[in-house]
Amino acid sequence: MARVAEAQRDSLAQALDSQLATKSDISRLELKLTEHEGEFKLIKWMLGIILGGVIALVLKAFFPIV
């Protein structure tokens, strides 16, 4: 019975060590996100312009000006 408990403890410890994020992992992720912030803003603008164009085309299709 003790061997089973030790095996469970060891496997749980190994899983927690490999799955949990450390403070340094989180700080690296935050640094990468701040590096890409400008690209995210550009993508948002591009998506907004494309969405506006699609809406204009749909409105033109349903409400043609004669």
HELIX and SHEET records of a PDB file:
HELIX    1   1 ALA A    2  GLN A   19  1                                  18    
HELIX    2   2 LYS A   23  GLU A   35  1                                  13    
HELIX    3   3 GLU A   37  PHE A   62  1                                  26    
END                                                                             
